Structures are given as C-alpha cells and as structure tokens.
Amino acid sequence: MRFRLALAGALAAGLAAPMTASALNPQHAGLQVALRAQGLYDGPIDAIVGPRTVAGIRAFQRTHGLKVTGLADVRMRRALGPFGTPLFGARTISRGEFGWDVAVLQFLLVRHGIGVPVNGYVDGPTIRGIRRYQLELHLAADGVAGRATFTALGLQTRIPVRAVRVSMQLYVVKPGDSLTAIARRSHTTLKTLAHLNGLNPRRYLLIGAKLRLPASVSSASRSVSVSATDATAVRASIDQWAAHYGVNPSLARALAWMESGYQNDVVSSVGAQGVMQLLPSTWKYVENVLIGHPVAHTADGNVEVGVALIHHLLGVFSGNERLALAAWYQGERAVRKHGLYKVSNVFVADVEALQTRM
C-alpha cells in the first residue's frame, strides 16, 4: 500500500514540469484513451499532449459544463467517469477492471513490445500480455499487475496530470518559409499558429523570426504509439446503425468500446476482427440470415453487422440486455442451456457500467 501511494503521489505531484515530445508521460495515454471513448480524440495513443489532445480536452469541458481551460484537472477526470480514474500506480490491476490506469498499463506494455489492445479494459488479450511480459522479466506470471510489474515497466516521467497542456517549441523562420507550410509541417492549423505568435496570416514572415510551435510527435514516439482510429466517425457510425436497428446507442457504444476501443485494426487471438470484434463466421451469419445481403468489410460495415447482431439477440431474449450481452459473449445456445457463465457476468457488468458514460 505504501508503495502504491508513493508511486501515485510521485505521478500526480510534479505533473508541473513542461512536457517535451521526447519526454513522454505515460499517464497522458490514459487521458487520450478516455477522450477517444468520448469520440473527442482520433489521434494516436502516444502519451504526447499535442493540439488534437488539447482540442479534445476543451471539447469535453464545453459539453460537460466545466471551465474551458485545456487542462485535464481533477474535476475533468471525475467527469470522465470510469475512464478518468484512478491514476496509474494507485491500485493493483487484475482481470475485469477498467479505467485510466488500465489504459496506461496497456500503453506501457505496447511500448515494451507486448501487443495488447489499448482500451482501458483488462480483457483476455491484456491478461496474456501481462503474463508474457512477466515471463520475460522472470516475474511470477499471474496476469496481475502489481508492485513488481509496475517497477519493471519503469516510469521515468513524473509530470502531474493536472498540468496537462500543449507544450511549445521554437522554430526559426528560414528563407522560403510560409506560415501555412510551417503549420502543415507542425501538424497544426494556420489559425492556431498565427494565434500563438500574434501574427497576421496575410503578412510576410521575417527571416530569422522565432515562432512558437505546438509540440509535434517525434519519429521515435510514432514507432511505439498505438495506431489512430477515427473515433468520431466510428461513434457516428454506431449512432447511425443503432438508430436504424432501434438499439440503445449507449449500449452499442459501450459494447464496441469494450470489444476494441473503437479500433478497426484490432484482431483477437481467435480471429475476431475490427470495432465489434466479429468472427468471419459470425459476419457471414449476419449477412446471410439477419441482413440478407453482403456488407462491405469496412469500419462502418463492421459496426452495421455488430449492431444488427445485438439487435437480434435483444429480440431473442425479449429485450433483456443482460441476457443479450451474455449471448454476445458466450453464444446464444450456451445462454439458453447453461445460463450466464461466471466470466460472462464480468463482461456484462463492465459493459453496463460503461453504458452510463457512453
């Protein structure tokens, strides 16, 4: 307990030092995953707070009646619900849990070469990833991330989350430069760059002038970041198909997030693919039996097939969401014959908890 409190305190205390692109704060990965769950961030999960992350923070604050500061403070983290707490290191992480710290753990595992989904939920692939990492480090491979695993993962960056803000770099204007070209290279907008430097975009730049730039993602960070998915488009697709099939959109969002974190390039160990984690056989069943026509193998098509399936299961079980979710997880026939498996109860409870924040 003393170790966890000390680690959490260190991570939440000096979160005041300025952040640079080369000095990642793993806690910020938790923030990015939380924003992605809200459909407010579609950049890579790279633990670098750049313009897109700050834009997501501001959008969340506006829609939740918080003071728009661009800083992920304690009030905002509370408003994020299950994904806003606890900070990494505050508790031991085991199967079935979800939250900010789980997303950070998954991000760190990816950075150490362990392929796991980064969705803030301790699922089967995450447990296997933890065990694999523990085996490589000659730790007890119990799939539970506690003191020894945290220490092995190592946290060199101790920047407090309450001070999360976009950091700045300086750029010296060279011959031939334009504000538009500099903005494009810096992965920001002309308006943002002009505002940061108090410039009129219509006027010429002076050679040798020093411009403040938002921190950009270095090539080193890109190599260990989690691939970007257009979370905004995925959420829009989920809402569209949920309306089409008459499914509660918050249920469809929670289910999609639990399965893949809105990522369409995720493939499970058994071959389940995409946002809703559908097996090829399931996809064919939905196409041939439930929908009656082929569906394109795109993110939107994946969502359509998944929502059509949960709509079918809700109908089979007379609108009972618990039974429909259990059937999604363990199979319709198994639910009828055996009831809910113990592991299905965990899955159902997690989706229901997420549903209140999606």
N, C-alpha and C positions, 0 to 999 in steps of 0.2 A: 504493500500500500504506500509506504514512504517513497519507494522508487517511482510509482506511478504519479504521485502528487508532485514529486520533484521534477519529473520529466514534463508533465503538463504545465507546471509553473514556468519552466525554462522556455517552453514553446510559446506560452502566452504572454511572457513578460517582455522580452525585448523585441517583441514584434515591432520595434520602433525604428530600427536601423533602415536606411534606404535600401531598396532592393535593386539588384542589377540582373541583367539577363544571364550572367554566368553564375550567380548565386541563387539557386532555386530554394524556395521554401516549400517543402512537401505539403504543409498544411493548406497551401493555396490550391492544391489539386482537389481537396475536399470542397472548397468553395466553388471551383469550376464544375464539379460533378453536381453539386446542389443547384447551380444555375442552369445546367443542362436539363435537369429534371423538370425545371420550370419552363423549359423551352426558350430560355433567355440567353443561352450561350451555345454557339455551334463551332467554336474553335477547338484546337487540340487540348487534351488534358495534359498540360505541360508544367503546371505549377508556376507559371510566369504570368504576373498580372499586367497584361497589356491593355490596349484600348478596348478590345472586344469584351474582356472580362469586366472592366470598369463600366462599360455601357450596360452590361447585364446587371451589375450591382445597382446602377441608377434606375434601370427599368423596374427592377424588383421593388426598390424603395418607393418609386412613384405609385405602383399598383397596390402596395400594401400600406399606404398612408404613413410611411416613415420619412424622416427628413432626408432629402436627396443630397448625399454627401459624396457618393462614390466610394465610401469606406465600408467594409464589411465589419461593422461593430457588433457588440453583444446583442443589441436589440434586433438587428437584422438576422443574426444567426438563430435567435429564438424563433423569429417569424418564419424561418425556413423549415421549421418543424423537424421531423426525424433526420433530415439531411444536414441540419445546422449544428448538431451536437452529437456526441462530445468531441472535443479536440483529440487528436491522436496522442496516445500515451496515457489517457485518463482511465482506461479500463482494459482488462483482458478481452481479446476478441475471439469469439468462437462461432460455431455453425448457427445459422439462422438469424444473426444480428445484422442490423444495417445502421448506417449513419455516416457522418462526416469522417470519423476515424477509420471506418472500413474502407472508404474511398481512398484515403491517404495510404493505408496499408497496401491496397491493390496497386496504386501508382508506384510505390516503392518496390514492390515485387516485380513489376514490369521493368523498372529501371535496372533491376538486378538480373534481367534476362528470363524471368519467370512469366510465361504467358497466361494471364488471368483477365477476366472481364473487369473493367473499372466502372462499377455501377453502384457502389455503396452497399452491396448486399453480400453476405457470406454464404455463397451457394456452393454446390459440389465442386465446380472448377476452381473456385477460390481455395477451398479446403485442400484440394490436391496440390495446388500451387504452394500453399503454406508448407505442406508436408515435404514437397520436393525441395524447397529452399532449406528447410530444417535438416533434411538428409545431407544436402551439400555442405552444410556448416557443421555436420556431426552433432546436431541437437536432437533432443527427443522429438521424433516425428509424430506428434499427436494432433497436428492440424489446428492447434490453439495458439494464437499469437499473444504471448505474454512478455515478461521481462527479458528473457534470453533472446527471443526473436526480435524484439524492438532494438536491443543493444546490437545484435548482429546486422540489422538493416542500417543502423547508423543514421543520425540526424545532425549533420554539421551546421545546418542553417537554423537559427533560432530567432526568426523575425516574427513579432506578435501579429496575430490575425487582425486585431482591432485597428492596426495601422495600414492595412492593405490599401495600397493606392498605386496608380501608374507611376513608374519611375521615369526619370528623364536622362537623356544622353545628349551630348553636344555634337554638332556637326558643323564643319567649316565649309562655307559655300565656295565651290570651285567654278572655274570658267565653264560656261555652257549649262550650268545648273538652272533648273526652274523649280518653283515651289511645287508644282504638280508632280514633276519627276521625283523630287525628294520624298514627297508624301507617298507616292506609289512604292518606292524602294523601302520605305519605313513601315509599310503595311498600315498606314493611317489615311485620313482624308485631308484634302486640301483645306477644308474649313477648320478642322482640328489643329493642323499645323499653323495656319495663319493666326488662330486664336491664341495658341500657346506662346507665340512670339510677337503678338501685337502688330501683325503685318497686314497690309492691304494686298490681296492676291493679284490685283491688277497692276501693281507697281513692280519695277525691276528689282532683282536681288543684287545686293552689293557683294562682289567677290571678297572673300575673307571674313564676311559676317558670320557670327556664331549663332546657330539655330538650336533651340531645344527640341529634341525629338522624343516621342514615347519610346520606351524600351521595346525592342523587337526581339523575336525569338532567334537565338543563335543556331547555327547549324548543328552544334553539339546537342542542344536541347531537343531539336527536332528528331534526332535519332532515337531518343528514349521517350518521346511523347506518345500518348495514346491517340490514334487517328481521329480526325474530326468527322463528325456526322452532322448534317444539317438538322439539328434538334427542332428548330422552329418548323421546318417543313414536315418532319415526322409527326409532331404534335398536331399540326393542321390536318395531316392525312388521317390520323387516329380520330380526330373530332368529326371529320367528314364521313368516314365509314361508320363510326358509332351512330351518327345521326341517321345514316342510310339504313342501318340494320336495327335501330331502336335500342341500342346498348348504352348504358350509362357511360358517358365519356370518361368520367374519373376512374371507373373500373377498368376501361380499356387502356387508359394511360398508365395506371398502376401496374397492370399486367405486362404491358410492353416494357415498362421500365425494369420491372423485376427480371424479365427474361433477358434483356440485352443492354439496358441503359440507352435505348433509342439508337443503337448502333447496328447498321445493316451488314457489317463485315464480320460479325461475330459468328463463329461456327463451334458448336459444342463437340465434346469428345465422341458423341454418338451420331453426329452429323446434322443436328438441328441447326437451321440457318436463319440469320437475319434478325430483324427487330423483334418479331414474335417467337423466334426460335422454333421454327416449324420443320419437322422431318419431311423429306421428299414424299414419303408415303402419305403423310397427313395432307400435304399440299394437293396431291392427286385426288385424294378422297374428297376434299372440299371442292375442288374444281369439278369433278365428275358427278358427285352426289348432291352437294349442298348448293353450289352456284350454277352448275350446268354449262360452264364454258371455261376455256383456258384463261389463266391470269398471268400477266407479264411478271417475270422474276426481277422485280424492282423493289425498292423500299416501300413504295405505295402499294404494289401488288401484294407484298408480304403482309402489310397491315390489313388489306382487304380480306385476305384469306384468314388471318388470325381473328379478326373481328367477326367474320362470318361463322367461324368455328365456335367462339364463345357465345354468340347469339344462339347457335344450335343447341349448345349444352344448357344454356339457360332455359330454353324451351323444353328440353328433355326432362329437366328437374324442376319444372313449374316455377321458374323464376328464382329459385333458391341459389343465391350467389355462392354460398359456401360449397354446396354440392357441385355446382358448375365448375368452380375453380379447382376443386379436388379432382374432378373428372379430367380437366385440362392437364393436371399434373400426373395423375396415375392411370388415367383411362376410364372411359365411361363404364365399361363392363366391370372393371375392378371395383368401382364405387358401388354399383348395384349388388355385386356379390359379397364384398368384404366390408363395405363402409369406408370411412376415411382411414388411410394409413397414418401412422404417427408422424412420418415425415411430411405427409400432405397437410396435416394440421398446422405445422410450422409455416409451410408455404402459404396456405390460405390466410393465416393470421397476419403474415407480413404484407400480403397484397392488400388486405383490408385496412391495415394501419397506414400503408402508403396512400390508399384511396382518399383519405381525408386531406392529403396535402397535394393531390394531383389535379 
